[in-house]
Amino acid sequence: MERPVFKAVGTPVEELDTPALVVDVGSVKHNIAEAHGAFASGPSLLRPDVHSHLCPAIAAMQLDAPGTVGGVAVSTVGEAEVFSENGVSDILVRNLLVTKSKIVRACGVASRCSITVVVESAANANLLSQIASESGVELGVLAQVKSPGGQIGAASAEVALALARAVLELDGLLFKGLYAESEFPSEDAGSNTTQTLLEAKAALDNSGIDVPIVSVSANEELFNSGGAEGITEVIAGAYALMDNRHTAYHSNLRHAAKILATIITHPEPEVAWLDTGQKASSIDTGLPEVDGASGVSLSRMSAEHGGLVLEGDAQNSLNVGDKVWLIPSDIGNCVNVYDFIHAAENGALEVVWDVAARGRYS
């Protein structure tokens, strides 16, 4: 667990102990307004993916905004447990649940809120049905359809139809519709994934099966256009805080989350070292980018330190003790290494948010 050194509300953010994950509340509000505005007037609704921030306070801001389905998506049962305990009443678990222990826990969540799971096989549906019935609860079910190039889900409309029929015959399960993973970022709103989902829906419609939900994870075009005709909900989450990985696709959104770091040594004109390394910022998808400092770049990270390369005037303008801002490459992986987010407004600490679902991998 992180051992935070809390500062008083109103403390200038650059006086926070480092490394610190700092989120600008005004930028979060801007990002939510921009993203949700598209869905409030678009053909689909938005389901925020809270796995991207793991923070109930941010989820509440998303659910208070227009254009949503009124619920969230998570990656694990552990995340579902946390958000259900923090007032979220509608949760979709996107990963397959195939073990008894996880299904039992999902049924525990179902006792206090609406929970929906995805299935790709009749055998999995049978196990879900057995445990849900024994637990005296009902689990919502989306049949996962395999997207082009994907590895998981019903491989054709006919297979999806057979899976839907199997679910409908089982106790303890409520068939809600279809789900697929999009191939971000290359597909557009008329993509093969969207078309594959709509073909599966047509097969179910023609067989008299109601399909109230057609859900897909976001790609660039689906996100920016507020979805697509026939798609009821689009799942997206990184938009609230943003990161370098998504910058090229969403130029209207701001980098709300940054890591504050401190220069601890400047041994050579062209080299400086930060007190911030991989323990404070995952580098799975790339190194963070230095923000707002010309001629300064991050070249490497050890466990606890980050190496800066300094060029031109930066060699003389940065000193030991100076602060540097880093933009994470992947916000979900970055947030997951913190217990707390320092939320700031107008450059001063406003509140400390709990990253309550951090480390809920199962």
C-alpha positions in Angstrom: 0.0 0.0 0.0 1.1 3.5 -0.7 2.0 5.6 2.4 0.6 9.0 1.5 1.8 12.3 2.9 -1.4 14.3 2.8 -1.3 18.0 2.3 -3.9 20.6 3.3 -6.6 21.6 0.8 -5.4 24.6 -1.1 -1.7 23.5 -1.2 -0.2 24.5 -4.6 0.2 21.3 -6.6 3.9 21.8 -7.1 4.4 21.6 -3.4 3.0 18.0 -3.2 5.5 15.3 -2.3 6.6 13.4 -5.3 5.9 11.3 -7.2 2.3 12.2 -7.2 -0.6 11.5 -9.6 -2.4 14.8 -10.0 -5.7 15.2 -11.8 -7.0 18.6 -12.9 -10.7 18.6 -12.1 -11.5 21.2 -14.7 -10.0 19.1 -17.4 -11.9 16.0 -16.3 -15.1 18.0 -16.5 -14.2 19.3 -20.0 -13.4 15.7 -21.2 -16.6 14.3 -19.8 -18.6 17.2 -21.4 -17.0 16.7 -24.8 -17.4 12.9 -24.8 -20.8 12.7 -23.3 -22.1 15.5 -25.6 -21.5 13.3 -28.6 -23.5 10.4 -27.1 -26.3 12.7 -25.8 -27.1 13.6 -29.4 -25.8 10.4 -31.1 -27.3 7.1 -32.2 -25.9 5.2 -29.1 -25.4 5.7 -25.4 -22.1 5.6 -23.5 -21.1 3.0 -20.9 -18.1 4.4 -19.0 -15.3 1.8 -18.5 -14.1 2.5 -15.0 -11.2 0.1 -15.3 -9.4 3.1 -16.9 -9.4 5.0 -13.5 -10.6 2.6 -10.8 -11.9 5.6 -8.9 -15.6 5.9 -7.6 -15.4 9.7 -7.5 -14.6 9.9 -11.2 -17.3 7.3 -12.0 -19.8 9.5 -10.2 -18.9 12.4 -12.4 -19.4 10.3 -15.5 -22.7 8.9 -14.4 -24.0 12.3 -13.5 -23.3 13.5 -17.1 -25.8 13.0 -20.0 -25.6 10.4 -22.7 -24.9 7.3 -20.6 -26.8 4.0 -20.1 -26.8 4.7 -16.3 -24.2 2.1 -15.6 -20.5 1.2 -16.0 -18.2 -1.5 -17.4 -15.5 -3.2 -15.4 -12.9 -5.8 -16.2 -13.1 -8.0 -13.0 -15.5 -9.2 -10.3 -13.3 -7.4 -7.8 -13.8 -4.1 -9.6 -17.6 -4.8 -9.7 -17.5 -5.4 -5.9 -15.9 -2.1 -5.3 -18.1 0.0 -7.5 -21.3 -1.7 -6.3 -20.3 -0.9 -2.8 -19.9 2.7 -3.9 -23.4 3.2 -5.2 -23.2 2.0 -8.9 -26.4 0.1 -9.7 -25.7 -1.2 -13.1 -22.4 -3.1 -13.9 -21.2 -5.0 -16.9 -18.2 -7.4 -16.4 -16.4 -7.5 -19.7 -14.2 -10.5 -19.0 -15.4 -14.1 -19.1 -16.2 -15.7 -15.7 -15.5 -19.4 -15.9 -14.6 -20.4 -12.4 -17.0 -21.2 -9.6 -15.4 -18.8 -7.1 -15.7 -15.8 -9.4 -19.3 -16.6 -10.4 -20.2 -16.9 -6.7 -18.7 -13.5 -6.1 -20.6 -12.1 -9.1 -23.8 -13.5 -7.6 -22.9 -11.6 -4.4 -22.8 -8.4 -6.4 -26.1 -9.3 -8.0 -27.7 -9.3 -4.6 -27.2 -5.5 -4.3 -27.2 -4.3 -7.9 -27.8 -5.3 -11.5 -24.8 -7.1 -12.9 -24.4 -8.4 -16.5 -21.7 -10.9 -17.6 -20.6 -12.0 -21.1 -20.6 -15.6 -22.3 -19.2 -17.4 -25.4 -20.3 -20.9 -24.8 -23.3 -23.0 -23.6 -21.1 -24.8 -21.1 -20.2 -21.5 -19.5 -23.9 -20.4 -19.5 -24.8 -23.7 -17.8 -22.3 -23.1 -15.0 -23.5 -19.5 -14.5 -27.1 -20.7 -14.4 -26.4 -23.4 -11.8 -24.6 -21.0 -9.4 -27.0 -18.1 -9.9 -30.0 -20.5 -9.2 -28.3 -21.8 -6.1 -27.6 -18.3 -5.0 -31.2 -17.1 -5.6 -30.2 -14.3 -7.9 -30.4 -13.4 -11.6 -27.4 -12.6 -13.7 -27.8 -10.6 -16.9 -26.1 -12.1 -19.9 -24.7 -10.8 -23.1 -23.6 -13.3 -25.8 -20.1 -12.3 -27.0 -19.7 -12.2 -30.7 -16.3 -12.7 -32.2 -15.0 -9.6 -33.9 -12.9 -9.9 -37.1 -9.4 -10.8 -35.9 -10.6 -11.5 -32.4 -10.1 -14.7 -30.4 -13.2 -14.7 -28.2 -16.9 -15.1 -28.9 -19.5 -16.7 -31.2 -17.8 -17.2 -34.6 -21.0 -16.5 -36.7 -24.5 -15.2 -36.5 -25.8 -18.8 -36.4 -23.5 -19.7 -33.4 -24.7 -16.5 -31.6 -28.3 -17.5 -32.2 -27.7 -21.0 -30.8 -26.0 -19.4 -27.7 -28.8 -17.0 -27.2 -31.3 -19.9 -27.3 -29.3 -21.8 -24.8 -29.2 -18.9 -22.4 -33.0 -18.3 -22.7 -33.6 -21.9 -21.5 -31.6 -21.6 -18.3 -32.8 -20.5 -14.9 -31.1 -17.7 -13.1 -30.0 -16.0 -16.3 -31.6 -13.1 -18.1 -30.6 -12.8 -21.8 -29.9 -9.1 -22.5 -28.3 -9.0 -25.9 -24.9 -9.0 -27.7 -21.4 -7.8 -27.1 -18.2 -7.5 -29.1 -14.7 -6.1 -28.7 -13.8 -3.5 -31.3 -10.5 -3.5 -33.2 -9.2 -0.1 -32.0 -8.1 2.1 -33.7 -8.4 1.0 -37.4 -12.1 0.4 -37.7 -14.7 3.0 -38.4 -18.4 3.2 -37.5 -19.2 1.0 -40.5 -16.6 -1.5 -39.5 -16.6 -5.2 -39.7 -17.2 -5.5 -35.9 -20.2 -3.3 -36.1 -21.5 -5.2 -39.1 -20.8 -8.5 -37.5 -22.8 -7.5 -34.4 -25.7 -6.2 -36.5 -25.8 -9.5 -38.5 -26.0 -11.5 -35.3 -28.8 -9.2 -34.0 -30.7 -9.7 -37.3 -30.5 -13.5 -36.9 -31.9 -13.2 -33.4 -34.6 -10.7 -34.4 -35.7 -13.0 -37.2 -36.0 -15.9 -34.7 -38.2 -13.8 -32.4 -35.6 -13.2 -29.8 -35.6 -9.7 -28.2 -32.1 -8.1 -28.2 -32.4 -5.0 -26.1 -28.6 -4.4 -25.8 -26.0 -4.3 -28.6 -22.8 -3.4 -26.9 -19.3 -2.8 -28.3 -16.1 -1.3 -27.0 -15.1 2.0 -28.5 -12.9 2.7 -31.4 -12.0 6.2 -32.6 -14.9 6.6 -35.0 -17.6 5.1 -32.8 -16.4 7.3 -29.9 -16.2 10.6 -31.8 -19.6 10.1 -33.6 -21.5 9.0 -30.6 -21.9 5.4 -31.7 -23.6 3.9 -34.8 -27.1 3.0 -35.8 -28.2 -0.3 -34.3 -25.5 -0.1 -31.5 -27.2 0.6 -28.2 -24.1 1.3 -26.1 -20.4 2.0 -26.7 -17.9 1.2 -23.9 -15.1 3.8 -23.3 -13.2 5.0 -20.4 -9.8 6.6 -21.1 -11.5 9.8 -22.2 -12.0 11.1 -18.6 -8.3 11.4 -17.8 -6.6 10.8 -21.1 -3.1 9.6 -21.9 -0.5 9.7 -24.6 -1.8 6.6 -26.3 -5.1 8.2 -27.1 -3.9 11.7 -27.9 -3.8 11.2 -31.7 -7.4 10.1 -31.8 -9.0 12.7 -29.5 -7.4 16.1 -30.0 -10.4 17.8 -28.4 -9.6 16.2 -25.0 -7.2 17.3 -22.4 -4.5 15.5 -20.5 -6.3 15.7 -17.1 -3.9 13.2 -15.3 -0.2 13.9 -15.0 2.6 12.6 -12.7 4.5 15.3 -10.7 8.1 14.4 -10.4 11.2 16.1 -8.9 14.7 16.4 -10.3 17.1 14.9 -7.7 20.4 15.1 -9.5 21.8 16.9 -12.6 25.3 15.3 -12.9 26.0 16.4 -16.5 24.7 19.2 -18.6 22.6 16.9 -20.8 21.5 14.5 -18.1 19.2 14.8 -15.1 17.4 12.2 -12.9 13.9 12.2 -11.5 12.6 10.6 -8.3 10.0 8.8 -10.4 10.3 5.4 -12.1 8.4 2.4 -13.1 6.9 2.0 -9.6 5.1 5.3 -10.2 4.2 4.9 -13.9 3.8 1.7 -15.9 5.8 1.7 -19.1 4.1 -1.3 -20.8 3.0 0.8 -23.7 5.8 3.3 -23.7 7.5 5.9 -21.5 5.6 8.9 -20.2 6.1 12.2 -22.1 7.5 15.3 -20.4 4.9 18.1 -20.5 5.5 21.8 -20.8 9.3 21.7 -20.8 11.1 22.5 -24.1 14.2 20.4 -24.9 13.4 17.9 -22.2 12.6 14.2 -22.8 12.4 11.1 -20.8 14.9 8.4 -22.1 14.6 5.6 -19.6 13.1 4.5 -16.3 14.4 2.2 -13.6 12.2 1.0 -10.7 12.4 4.3 -8.8 14.2 6.8 -11.1 13.6 8.4 -14.5 16.4 9.6 -16.7 16.0 12.9 -18.6 17.8 14.1 -21.7 18.3 17.8 -21.8 19.0 19.9 -24.9 19.7 23.5 -25.5 18.5 26.0 -22.9 17.1 23.2 -20.8 20.6 22.2 -19.8 20.9 25.4 -17.8 17.3 26.2 -16.8 16.5 23.0 -14.8 18.0 22.5 -11.4 17.9 20.0 -8.5 14.6 20.4 -6.7 12.7 21.6 -9.8 9.4 19.8 -10.6 8.7 18.1 -13.9 5.3 17.0 -15.2 4.9 13.6 -17.0 1.9 12.5 -19.2 1.4 8.7 -18.8 1.4 6.5 -21.9 -1.5 4.4 -20.6 -3.7 5.9 -18.0 -5.3 2.6 -16.8 -1.9 1.0 -16.0 -0.6 4.2 -14.4 -3.6 4.8 -12.1 -3.3 1.2 -10.9 0.0 1.8 -9.2 -1.5 4.6 -7.0 -3.8 4.3 -3.9 -4.7 8.0 -4.2 -5.3 10.7 -6.8 -4.6 14.3 -5.9 -7.5 16.2 -7.5 -6.6 19.9 -8.1 -8.4 23.0 -9.3 -6.7 26.2 -10.4 -3.4 24.7 -9.5 -4.2 23.9 -5.9 -5.2 20.7 -4.1 -8.9 20.4 -3.8 -9.4 16.8 -2.6 -7.7 13.4 -2.4 -9.6 10.7 -4.3 -9.4 7.0 -3.3 -8.3 4.6 -6.2 -10.6 2.1 -4.5 -10.5 -0.6 -7.1 -6.7 -0.6 -7.4 -5.3 -4.2 -7.6 -8.7 -5.9 -7.9 -7.3 -8.3 -10.5 -9.7 -11.2 -9.9 
